[in-house]
Amino acid sequence: MSYLLFVLGLLLLVGGGELLVQSGISLAHKLHLSPLIVGIVLMGVGTSLPELSASLSAMFANPPAPGIAFGNVIGSNISNVLFILGLAALISPIKINKENFRRDGLFILLSVIMLGLIMAFGYIDSIIGIFLLLFITGYFVICYDKQEEQDNARQHIKLKHPVWRLAIFSLIGIAMIVYGADLLVDTASKIADVFGVSKSVMGLTLIAFGTSLPEVTVSTVAAIHRQSAIAFGNIVGSNIANIFLIVGAMGVARSTAVPQMWQSYSIMAAVTALLLICGIIGKIPRWAGLLFLAAYAAYICFLFK
């Protein structure tokens, strides 16, 4: 029964995130909200909502499961680069805008360094959380032009419904995400106990992969339509938000000791360095995508060895 509930939790997370993003964008346009809100806040935060919900649910679980919360963040960042970008590049080679990547690369590097400092400190509270949230706010503002272009490229996902119906869709999406996250964390903990797998490993693998499914959808569809900027930008923005937004929100929500997951953090740092190298080169060819996927398979095998 736990396995069915785990799958149900994943489906609710993905479906709720998709419903909230689509209806939220349409609602913002109908209400004539600014491009900043539509292009940056809704899309940037929307694709990270499953990770955010799952991590916060883990923090408020009884007992709290910070291993799942932080494992979800680290595992999602690894999965985003190796699996999702690898798959997208295999479908269609990815071209990277070097000018835009200079600022994106700086923020993704800062996010990894910041997470390392938090782990070294061994504790996170509301002060650190607010500091991280200020960083993500700065990133949103600096990337205004780029996010506006991405918004224009995604006009096709708007829903043609009246405002009241879009508002209801948005609320339903939020409810699906919240309930799905609770269900996912609760069942993942039970499954981990049954198989003797640590909660950190569950966060790094099943939960991390499950909450990354919206990014899988966006980047895969973008690759099929040869929209490299969306495929690559989606992953970079998501990885930045995973640390600054999600870890920041976790700190504001509840002070807690930070699990010392240095081995997984080192892998994430190495994967980030690989991403930065790709950004400097300006492309991810198909053969590199295949290597990314092979590396992800090796990483999963390493965790369950």
ZALUM-664948 format. One line per field, with one value per residue (C-alpha): chain; residue in three letters; residue number from 1; x, y, z. Coordinates in pm, 1 decimal, always signed. Layout:
! ZALUM-664948
cadena: (A|...);
residuo: (ALA|...);
num: (NUM|...);
px: (X|...);
py: (Y|...);
pz: (Z|...);
//
This chain:
! ZALUM-664948
cadena: (A|A|A|A|A|A|A|A|A|A|A|A|A|A|A|A|A|A|A|A|A|A|A|A|A|A|A|A|A|A|A|A|A|A|A|A|A|A|A|A|A|A|A|A|A|A|A|A|A|A|A|A|A|A|A|A|A|A|A|A|A|A|A|A|A|A|A|A|A|A|A|A|A|A|A|A|A|A|A|A|A|A|A|A|A|A|A|A|A|A|A|A|A|A|A|A|A|A|A|A|A|A|A|A|A|A|A|A|A|A|A|A|A|A|A|A|A|A|A|A|A|A|A|A|A|A|A|A|A|A|A|A|A|A|A|A|A|A|A|A|A|A|A|A|A|A|A|A|A|A|A|A|A|A|A|A|A|A|A|A|A|A|A|A|A|A|A|A|A|A|A|A|A|A|A|A|A|A|A|A|A|A|A|A|A|A|A|A|A|A|A|A|A|A|A|A|A|A|A|A|A|A|A|A|A|A|A|A|A|A|A|A|A|A|A|A|A|A|A|A|A|A|A|A|A|A|A|A|A|A|A|A|A|A|A|A|A|A|A|A|A|A|A|A|A|A|A|A|A|A|A|A|A|A|A|A|A|A|A|A|A|A|A|A|A|A|A|A|A|A|A|A|A|A|A|A|A|A|A|A|A|A|A|A|A|A|A|A|A|A|A|A|A|A|A|A|A|A|A|A|A|A|A|A|A);
residuo: (MET|SER|TYR|LEU|LEU|PHE|VAL|LEU|GLY|LEU|LEU|LEU|LEU|VAL|GLY|GLY|GLY|GLU|LEU|LEU|VAL|GLN|SER|GLY|ILE|SER|LEU|ALA|HIS|LYS|LEU|HIS|LEU|SER|PRO|LEU|ILE|VAL|GLY|ILE|VAL|LEU|MET|GLY|VAL|GLY|THR|SER|LEU|PRO|GLU|LEU|SER|ALA|SER|LEU|SER|ALA|MET|PHE|ALA|ASN|PRO|PRO|ALA|PRO|GLY|ILE|ALA|PHE|GLY|ASN|VAL|ILE|GLY|SER|ASN|ILE|SER|ASN|VAL|LEU|PHE|ILE|LEU|GLY|LEU|ALA|ALA|LEU|ILE|SER|PRO|ILE|LYS|ILE|ASN|LYS|GLU|ASN|PHE|ARG|ARG|ASP|GLY|LEU|PHE|ILE|LEU|LEU|SER|VAL|ILE|MET|LEU|GLY|LEU|ILE|MET|ALA|PHE|GLY|TYR|ILE|ASP|SER|ILE|ILE|GLY|ILE|PHE|LEU|LEU|LEU|PHE|ILE|THR|GLY|TYR|PHE|VAL|ILE|CYS|TYR|ASP|LYS|GLN|GLU|GLU|GLN|ASP|ASN|ALA|ARG|GLN|HIS|ILE|LYS|LEU|LYS|HIS|PRO|VAL|TRP|ARG|LEU|ALA|ILE|PHE|SER|LEU|ILE|GLY|ILE|ALA|MET|ILE|VAL|TYR|GLY|ALA|ASP|LEU|LEU|VAL|ASP|THR|ALA|SER|LYS|ILE|ALA|ASP|VAL|PHE|GLY|VAL|SER|LYS|SER|VAL|MET|GLY|LEU|THR|LEU|ILE|ALA|PHE|GLY|THR|SER|LEU|PRO|GLU|VAL|THR|VAL|SER|THR|VAL|ALA|ALA|ILE|HIS|ARG|GLN|SER|ALA|ILE|ALA|PHE|GLY|ASN|ILE|VAL|GLY|SER|ASN|ILE|ALA|ASN|ILE|PHE|LEU|ILE|VAL|GLY|ALA|MET|GLY|VAL|ALA|ARG|SER|THR|ALA|VAL|PRO|GLN|MET|TRP|GLN|SER|TYR|SER|ILE|MET|ALA|ALA|VAL|THR|ALA|LEU|LEU|LEU|ILE|CYS|GLY|ILE|ILE|GLY|LYS|ILE|PRO|ARG|TRP|ALA|GLY|LEU|LEU|PHE|LEU|ALA|ALA|TYR|ALA|ALA|TYR|ILE|CYS|PHE|LEU|PHE|LYS);
num: (1|2|3|4|5|6|7|8|9|10|11|12|13|14|15|16|17|18|19|20|21|22|23|24|25|26|27|28|29|30|31|32|33|34|35|36|37|38|39|40|41|42|43|44|45|46|47|48|49|50|51|52|53|54|55|56|57|58|59|60|61|62|63|64|65|66|67|68|69|70|71|72|73|74|75|76|77|78|79|80|81|82|83|84|85|86|87|88|89|90|91|92|93|94|95|96|97|98|99|100|101|102|103|104|105|106|107|108|109|110|111|112|113|114|115|116|117|118|119|120|121|122|123|124|125|126|127|128|129|130|131|132|133|134|135|136|137|138|139|140|141|142|143|144|145|146|147|148|149|150|151|152|153|154|155|156|157|158|159|160|161|162|163|164|165|166|167|168|169|170|171|172|173|174|175|176|177|178|179|180|181|182|183|184|185|186|187|188|189|190|191|192|193|194|195|196|197|198|199|200|201|202|203|204|205|206|207|208|209|210|211|212|213|214|215|216|217|218|219|220|221|222|223|224|225|226|227|228|229|230|231|232|233|234|235|236|237|238|239|240|241|242|243|244|245|246|247|248|249|250|251|252|253|254|255|256|257|258|259|260|261|262|263|264|265|266|267|268|269|270|271|272|273|274|275|276|277|278|279|280|281|282|283|284|285|286|287|288|289|290|291|292|293|294|295|296|297|298|299|300|301|302|303|304|305);
px: (+0.0|+286.9|+415.4|+80.2|+56.7|+414.6|+322.7|+1.8|+206.6|+436.0|+140.6|-21.6|+302.9|+362.5|-0.8|-49.9|+266.3|+165.2|-187.8|-65.3|+196.1|-36.6|-338.9|-119.3|+39.7|-297.4|-442.6|-150.1|-196.8|-570.6|-515.4|-246.4|+22.8|+377.4|+612.4|+833.1|+560.6|+458.2|+795.7|+1017.7|+823.0|+553.5|+773.8|+1089.6|+917.5|+653.1|+890.2|+1050.1|+723.0|+736.6|+1087.4|+982.1|+671.0|+850.1|+1137.8|+910.0|+691.1|+1001.0|+1098.9|+754.3|+719.6|+694.1|+976.1|+1144.4|+1341.0|+1613.1|+1795.2|+1506.3|+1479.3|+1846.5|+1885.6|+1599.8|+1776.4|+2117.2|+1972.7|+1749.3|+2045.4|+2242.4|+1942.9|+1869.0|+2214.8|+2307.9|+1969.4|+1752.3|+2018.9|+2174.5|+1840.5|+1771.2|+2116.5|+2070.4|+1745.5|+1894.6|+2240.5|+2210.8|+2354.7|+2429.4|+2418.9|+2757.0|+2659.1|+2357.6|+2550.7|+2806.8|+2550.2|+2369.5|+2698.9|+2797.8|+2476.2|+2486.3|+2846.0|+2747.3|+2457.2|+2685.2|+2940.4|+2663.0|+2524.2|+2873.6|+2916.3|+2579.5|+2677.7|+3011.5|+2827.2|+2604.2|+2288.8|+2032.1|+1790.2|+1563.4|+1847.9|+2036.1|+1707.9|+1622.0|+1974.6|+1930.0|+1588.6|+1741.6|+1991.0|+1717.9|+1529.5|+1843.4|+1876.7|+1516.8|+1573.9|+1906.0|+1764.3|+1457.2|+1534.8|+1613.9|+1305.2|+1088.8|+1217.1|+1139.6|+790.8|+727.3|+844.0|+591.3|+276.7|+131.3|+66.7|-187.9|-536.3|-836.8|-1071.9|-1238.8|-1053.8|-1266.2|-1204.0|-828.1|-823.6|-996.3|-748.2|-461.6|-604.7|-659.7|-299.3|-172.3|-384.9|-254.1|+105.6|+69.2|-113.4|+113.5|+424.8|+293.4|+202.5|+539.1|+748.9|+541.3|+545.7|+913.9|+1006.7|+813.3|+966.6|+1313.9|+1253.9|+1128.6|+1436.0|+1682.4|+1769.2|+1860.4|+1619.7|+1904.0|+1938.6|+1560.9|+1579.2|+1875.3|+1709.0|+1335.5|+1209.8|+1469.6|+1385.7|+1012.3|+1008.5|+1224.0|+960.4|+828.9|+1181.3|+1201.6|+884.8|+987.1|+1342.4|+1245.8|+969.6|+1202.3|+1471.6|+1223.2|+1133.2|+1504.4|+1456.2|+1802.6|+1762.5|+1455.6|+1600.5|+1923.7|+1782.8|+1514.9|+1781.1|+2011.1|+1724.3|+1587.8|+1925.6|+1971.0|+1617.7|+1663.7|+1934.4|+1852.4|+1473.1|+1411.2|+1690.9|+1609.6|+1242.4|+1343.2|+1553.9|+1274.2|+1020.8|+1219.9|+1565.1|+1743.2|+2078.2|+2205.2|+2287.6|+2652.2|+2607.4|+2955.4|+2990.4|+2673.3|+2757.2|+3096.0|+2923.2|+2685.3|+2979.0|+3157.4|+2839.8|+2804.3|+3165.5|+3079.9|+2781.2|+3001.5|+3250.2|+2965.9|+2854.7|+3204.8|+3233.4|+2887.2|+2730.5|+2637.2|+2669.0|+2487.3|+2789.6|+2816.8|+2446.9|+2509.6|+2799.7|+2576.6|+2317.1|+2582.8|+2723.1|+2375.0|+2325.8|+2664.0|+2565.9|+2243.3|+2430.1|+2685.5|+2413.9|+2257.4|+2578.3);
py: (+0.0|+237.8|+200.8|+299.3|+598.1|+697.6|+693.9|+883.7|+1146.8|+1187.1|+1219.7|+1482.0|+1680.0|+1680.4|+1733.8|+2005.8|+2188.0|+2175.2|+2297.2|+2579.5|+2705.0|+2697.7|+2851.4|+3099.7|+3235.0|+3268.5|+3436.9|+3681.9|+3778.2|+3823.7|+4047.9|+4245.3|+4171.6|+4283.3|+4068.5|+4039.3|+3850.5|+3643.0|+3560.4|+3535.2|+3467.4|+3233.9|+3032.3|+3041.7|+2938.5|+2723.5|+2455.6|+2425.8|+2392.5|+2010.1|+2026.6|+2309.3|+2127.0|+1794.7|+1957.4|+2167.5|+1864.6|+1673.0|+1958.0|+1956.8|+1578.2|+1408.9|+1347.3|+1599.7|+1444.8|+1696.6|+1414.1|+1389.4|+1768.3|+1836.4|+1511.7|+1624.3|+1953.1|+1797.3|+1500.1|+1722.9|+1936.9|+1627.7|+1477.4|+1803.4|+1820.7|+1457.6|+1307.3|+1591.3|+1790.2|+1465.0|+1347.6|+1686.9|+1696.7|+1341.6|+1448.2|+1768.7|+1923.4|+2222.9|+2562.1|+2793.1|+3172.0|+3259.0|+3617.9|+3513.4|+3229.2|+3468.4|+3594.1|+3258.6|+3076.4|+3320.7|+3263.4|+2885.4|+2888.6|+3110.7|+2879.0|+2574.3|+2762.1|+2889.8|+2540.7|+2416.8|+2693.2|+2607.0|+2240.5|+2337.5|+2558.3|+2259.7|+2454.4|+2663.9|+2918.2|+3201.0|+3453.6|+3231.7|+3149.9|+3516.8|+3580.4|+3304.9|+3436.5|+3780.6|+3618.3|+3453.1|+3783.0|+3949.7|+3676.2|+3727.6|+4101.1|+4065.2|+3802.7|+4010.8|+4036.2|+3668.4|+3549.7|+3783.2|+3617.9|+3273.6|+3389.0|+3496.5|+3155.2|+2981.1|+3166.0|+2844.2|+2700.9|+2965.9|+2840.1|+3017.3|+3033.2|+3313.0|+3460.4|+3286.2|+2945.5|+3008.9|+3111.5|+2785.1|+2586.6|+2760.6|+2674.1|+2312.5|+2298.8|+2427.2|+2172.6|+1889.0|+1995.2|+2027.0|+1693.9|+1517.5|+1637.7|+1512.9|+1177.5|+1145.8|+1220.1|+996.6|+694.1|+746.4|+730.3|+404.9|+249.4|+351.9|+181.1|-140.3|-174.5|-39.9|+251.4|+581.7|+873.9|+1076.6|+822.5|+830.3|+1209.1|+1189.2|+938.7|+867.0|+1195.9|+1403.3|+1237.5|+1252.7|+1622.8|+1693.9|+1555.9|+1905.5|+1999.7|+1672.0|+1765.6|+2124.8|+2047.5|+1740.3|+1922.2|+2219.0|+1988.4|+1825.3|+2171.6|+2269.8|+2544.8|+2523.5|+2837.1|+2699.2|+2349.5|+2480.2|+2785.4|+2573.7|+2355.8|+2641.5|+2841.3|+2535.7|+2448.6|+2803.6|+2809.6|+2467.3|+2606.5|+2974.0|+2943.1|+2598.4|+2588.0|+2949.9|+2865.3|+2563.4|+2786.9|+3040.7|+2764.3|+2573.8|+2595.0|+2262.6|+2088.2|+2030.3|+1666.5|+1621.4|+1484.6|+1575.8|+1284.7|+1376.2|+1746.0|+1677.1|+1496.7|+1790.0|+2033.8|+1823.7|+1810.9|+2188.7|+2233.7|+2020.3|+2246.0|+2555.4|+2405.3|+2339.6|+2700.5|+2828.6|+2605.4|+2714.4|+2380.4|+2029.2|+1785.1|+1452.9|+1247.6|+1460.1|+1399.3|+1026.5|+1059.0|+1258.7|+980.4|+713.1|+917.6|+945.8|+569.3|+518.5|+768.5|+581.6|+249.9|+409.2|+522.0|+175.3|-26.5);
pz: (+0.0|+77.1|-279.9|-430.2|-198.4|-292.1|-662.8|-585.1|-401.5|-702.8|-939.7|-717.0|-698.0|-1072.1|-1167.9|-907.8|-1014.8|-1380.3|-1306.1|-1083.0|-1331.6|-1632.6|-1460.3|-1270.8|-1588.0|-1760.9|-1453.1|-1436.7|-1802.0|-1764.5|-1460.3|-1650.9|-1397.1|-1474.6|-1685.1|-1374.0|-1187.2|-1489.0|-1636.8|-1330.3|-1014.3|-1148.3|-1382.7|-1171.1|-850.0|-1019.2|-1148.3|-802.5|-609.4|-582.5|-431.6|-202.1|-80.7|-27.0|+165.2|+387.4|+457.2|+563.5|+797.8|+963.0|+975.0|+1313.3|+1375.3|+1140.3|+853.0|+754.6|+573.5|+326.6|+296.8|+222.8|+28.4|-194.6|-272.7|-342.5|-530.8|-745.5|-850.3|-950.7|-1130.9|-1312.5|-1469.3|-1530.5|-1614.0|-1747.7|-1934.9|-2051.6|-2191.8|-2351.7|-2514.9|-2643.1|-2810.4|-2953.5|-2892.4|-2660.9|-2749.8|-2456.3|-2462.6|-2313.1|-2229.7|-2024.3|-1864.8|-1715.6|-1463.7|-1428.9|-1376.3|-1102.6|-910.2|-945.6|-819.1|-525.5|-440.6|-417.9|-206.5|+20.9|+77.6|+161.8|+419.2|+575.2|+602.3|+756.7|+1007.9|+1082.4|+1158.6|+975.0|+1122.0|+1011.4|+976.5|+730.7|+558.0|+502.8|+373.3|+112.1|+9.8|-48.0|-285.5|-493.2|-505.4|-640.4|-901.6|-1015.0|-1058.3|-1242.3|-1479.2|-1567.5|-1939.6|-1982.3|-1798.0|-2002.8|-2321.6|-2177.7|-2087.9|-2447.3|-2567.8|-2342.9|-2437.3|-2578.9|-2233.3|-2132.0|-2053.2|-2204.6|-1907.3|-1707.1|-1410.0|-1145.9|-1302.1|-1326.0|-959.6|-866.0|-1078.8|-897.5|-555.1|-661.4|-782.7|-447.6|-258.7|-479.5|-418.7|-42.1|+0.0|-248.3|-64.0|+271.9|+118.5|-56.1|+253.2|+481.5|+249.7|+156.4|+524.5|+567.4|+254.7|+372.0|+707.8|+543.1|+318.9|+571.9|+341.9|+505.6|+468.6|+315.7|+33.2|-25.1|-49.6|-287.9|-521.0|-536.6|-393.6|-578.3|-910.1|-850.2|-765.0|-1073.8|-1312.4|-1406.5|-1516.4|-1711.6|-1899.1|-1974.0|-2086.1|-2290.2|-2477.8|-2529.5|-2670.9|-2909.4|-3040.1|-3045.5|-2786.0|-2627.9|-2418.4|-2243.1|-2196.4|-2044.9|-1863.4|-1697.5|-1531.6|-1431.3|-1281.9|-1102.7|-947.4|-822.1|-679.7|-517.4|-289.6|-239.4|-237.0|-88.4|+169.2|+254.8|+308.2|+517.7|+744.1|+787.9|+854.9|+1115.9|+1273.9|+1251.2|+1244.6|+891.2|+802.5|+708.6|+356.2|+237.0|-4.5|-193.0|-168.4|-330.8|-617.2|-660.0|-660.9|-925.9|-1138.0|-1102.1|-1217.1|-1520.6|-1589.8|-1564.2|-1811.0|-2056.7|-2013.5|-2088.0|-2396.7|-2508.1|-2596.2|-2483.5|-2776.6|-2801.8|-2696.2|-2379.1|-2309.7|-2330.9|-2085.5|-1848.7|-1848.6|-1791.2|-1501.8|-1348.0|-1369.9|-1201.6|-929.5|-850.4|-837.3|-604.5|-362.8|-342.0|-339.9);
//
